């Protein structure tokens, strides 16, 4: 039996693609193990999936001044030593890394033992952790055509993002039953990984006008429920939705979302017309803006910059996208980024067979 190590952590985006690969890895007969940080959010997600988990020391590599910059290098070195021991113990045939700072010592340890490594970069431009790891990789997978120019020639593979199979198995009727909405009006699904004060406020500001034409499912994030709107006909709100999310996707006619790479790749796989409101450059490194603009260029999305969100611009973006929904769906159906798991599995098998 061949052994594969998975790594990645820090955010859900560094874990969910790994989770999406697990069923195919099991079907192919791999012994699967995961290396993450001691107490990172990835630990619970992976252990809930029934995968053996090893934690290592992890430190963040910052581009700005912070007192932790003086201590975190020692945590990274400790993590590297721990990763070396795990490589020697498990003798994996291949390592698949989804990134995040915990992945850096793991990838470097794999290089030390000449274990082939495949990296997946979700965003348009590689983040710092993946930049450090790319020289040690056999292959670097990416989501966007524009990313290829940032990656070493001969290593880059345009794969798209692995999508959890269960997201494609939603049932519209189950979504209507879960929300107590009807099939009488089209449904807008507003979704964000941790909620967004800006997006939440903008949607609620135009809610009366929206409800004239649409129904709204609003996943607003922890602590962001508006009690004054509870019971509003045609409007339901949730802090978080777990397993029923696939049914809400199925019931939705249009999605309003931030532009995290994994989230928008899921929207693409589901063929849902969408309005993307990327996180502003002032609050991020600008990767969501690049992601969203790539999708707009390919005809998959309408993009509304956060700074340009007003009642009028948001309503118009939603209304116009819905009216032209068939054009967006047709563009998404022509995308070739829909077999990411199959493509990545071929790379994994090739590495394992020729180690």
N, C-alpha and C positions, 0 to 999 in steps of 0.2 A: 504493500500500500504506500502510495506517495503521500508526502506530508507538505502542506502549505501553511505558512504563517501569514496572518493578516495583521495589519497595524493601521493606526489612524485614530485621532481623537481630538477632543477639545470642543467641537461643535457637532451637531447632528449631521451636518453636511460631510463630516469626515468619517462618519460611521455608516449611514444608511446605504451607500453604494456597496460597502462590504456586506451588509446584511442581505442586500439584493443578490449578491453572488453566491451566498451560502447554499441555497437549494441545488444549484447547478454543480457546485463543488462536491456536495454530498452524492449527487447522482453519478458523478464521475469517479466516485470512490476515494476521494481525498480524505486523509486525516487532517482536520482543520483545528488550528489553534490561533489564539489572538493575543497580541501584546499591546497593552495600552498603559496609561498612567495608573498609579496606585488607586486613586479615588475619582478618576475622571468620569464624566457622564457616560462615556462609552462602556464602562464596566457593567452597569446594570443592563444596558441594551444588549450587550453580547451574552452575558450570563443568562438573561431571559430567553435568548435564542438557543440555549443549551450548548454553547461552544466553550471549551476550556479556556480560561483567561489567566494571563500572567501580567501583573503590574510591575512597572519599573519607575524609577525616579525620573521626573521630567521638569524641565525649566523652560521658560519662554525666552526667545531671542528677540530683544526689542531694538528698534531703531531710534528710540528716544531715551532720555535720561530717566533712570529709576534706580533706587537703591538696590532693588533686587538684581540689577545687572551685575552686581559684584558677587552675588551668591549663586545665581542660577547657573553659571558655567560649571560650578562644582556638581550641581544636581544633574546636569547633562552628562558630565563625565561619569558620575555614578550610574546613570541610566545606561550609558554605553557599556560599562563593565557588566551590568546585569544582563543586558541584551546579548553580550558575548557568551555568557554562561548558558543562556536559553538556546542560542544557536547551536552550541556544542551538545546540549542535552537532547534537543529535538531533531537535529540534523535535517532541516527542511529541504525539500527539493526546489522550492521557489518561495519568494516573498512578494506579497501584493500590498502596496502601501497607498492609502488614501490621503496621506498628508496630515498636517498638524504637527506641532513641535515635538510631540512624543515620538513621531515617526523617525526623526533625524538620527538618534542613536541606534535605532533598530536597523535602519538602512545601512548605516556605516558598519554595524556589526556583521550584517549579511555580506557586505563587500569584503570584509576581513576573511571570511570563510568561503569566498568565491561562490556565494549563493545568488543565483540570478534574481534580479529584482524588477518588478513592474510597478510603475508609479502612475497614479491617475490624478490629473490636474483638472479641477472642475471649472475654474474661472478662466477668463479670457487671457490674463497674464499670470504667470506662476507667482505664488506667494513666496515669502522668504524661506520657509521650511522646505518647500519643494525645490527651490533654487539650489539649496545646499545639498539636496539629495539627488538631483538629476545626473550629475557626473557619475554616480555610482549605479545608475539604472541601465538595464538592458533595453527596456521599452518605456516610453512615456505616453500615456493615453490622454486624450483631451476631448473637450466637448464642442469647441468652436473652430471653424476653418481658420479664423484669424490667429488662433493660438499657435498654429504650426510654425509661423515665422519666429516665434520666441523660443522654440525648442531646437535641440541639436538635430541636424539632418541625419537621417538614418535611424533615429530613435523614436521619432514622433509618429503616433498613429491616431487618426481621427476616429474615435469610437462612439462618442456620445456617453451618456452617464447610465450606469446600470440602474434599472428601475425595478422596484419591488413588484413581483408578479401579482400580489394581491390587489394592488391599486388598479389593475386592469380587469379585476373581477367584480367590480361594484355593480349594484343592482339599483336602477332608478326608483323602482317602487319601494324598495327598502329605505332609500334615502328620503322619499316623501313621507313614509310612515315614521321614520326617526324624528323628522322635523315637524310633522303635522302640517306640512304645506300641501298644496294641491297641484295638479297638472294644468290648471286653468291659465296660469301666467308663467312666462319664462322665469328662471331662477338665476340670480347672481350669487356666486360664492366668493366671499371676501376672506382671504386667508393670508396669514403671515406666520413665520416660525415662532416668533416670540411676541407677536402683536406689534402694532405701531400706533403710537398716539396720533401721529399726523394722519395716517390713513383712516384710523378709526373715527377721528373727529370729522374728516372730510366726508366719509360715507354717511355718518349720522346727520350731518348738516343738510345733505340733499335727500335724506330718507323719504320725506313726504312726497317729493316729486318722483323719486325712483319707484315708490310703491304704487304709483298710478299705472305703471306699465309692467313692473317686475315684482318678484318676491326676492327676499334677501336672506341668505344664510351667512352669518357674520361670525367668524372665528377670530376673536379679538385679543386673545392673550390673557395670561393670568392677571387678575386684579383689574381688568378693563371692562367688565360688564357695566352697562348703564341700566340701573334699576328702573329708571323712569320709562324705559322703552319695553320693559317686560310686558308681554300680552298684546303688543302692537300687532294687528292682523297683517300677515304676510312677511313678518320679520322675526327671525329667531337668532339668538346670539349664544355663543359658547366660549368659555375661556380656552378650552382645548378639546380636541376630538381625536380619539385613538383609532381603534379598529373600524368603527363605522365611517371613517373618513372616505373610504373607497366608495361607499354608497352616496355620500354627499357629492363627490366628484361626478359620479354617474348621473345624479339628478341635475347637476348644474348645466346651464346653457352658456354661461360666460363666467370667467374668473377674473377677479381683481387681486393682484398679488404684488409683493416685493419681487425682486429679481435675483434671488439667490440661485446659483447655477443648478443645483439639484432640483429645486422646486420648479424652475421653468422647464427643465428637461422632462419632469413628470407631466407638466401641462402639455408639452409637445407630444409625448407618448399617448396622452389621452385625447388629443385632437380637440382641445377646448379653446375656443376664441378667448382672448385675454387682453386685459389692460394691465401693463406693468408700471409700477411706480417705484423705480430703483432708489435705494438708500442714497442720500446725497453724498457728494465727495467730501463735504465738511464733516460727515460722521463716519467715513470709511475711507479705504484706499481707492475708492471709485470703481471697484470691480463690478458692482451691480449695474452701474451705468453702461459699462462696456458690454456686459452680458445682454442687457435689454436692447441696446442698439444693434447688436448682432442679430437678435431675433427679429427686430423690426425690419432690418435690411433683407432678411430672408423671407419676409412676409408672414411671419408667425404671430406677431404681436403689435398692439398699439402701445406706444411708450409715452408716458406723461411724467415729465421731470417733477420731482418733489417741490422745487421752488416755484413751479408753475401751476400747482394744484389750487384751484379755486372751485367754488360751487359750479360755476358755468363750465370750466374746462373739464372737470371730472365727469359731469353729467354728459357733456357732448362726447367725450371719449368713450364712455360706456354705451351711449345710444348709437353712435356711429359704428362702433365695433360690432354691436349686435346686428345692426341693419346690414352690415357687410360680412356677416359671420361665415357665409359659404366661401368667400374668397380666402379667408384665413384658414379654414379647414382644408381647402384644396391645396394650399401651400404646404401645410403641415403633413398632409398625406403623401406629398412628393419627397419629404425628407428621408434621407438614407441613414439618419442617426437613430434608428429604431431597433437595432440588433446589437446593442452594446454588450450585453451579456455573452452572446455567441462569439462576438469578435474578441472580447477579453479572454474568454475561456480558451480560444484557439491559441492565444499568446501564452497563457498559463501552461497549457499542455505542451506547447513547443519548448518552453523553458524547462519544464520538468523532464521531458523526454531527452533533452540534449544537455543536461547539466554536466 
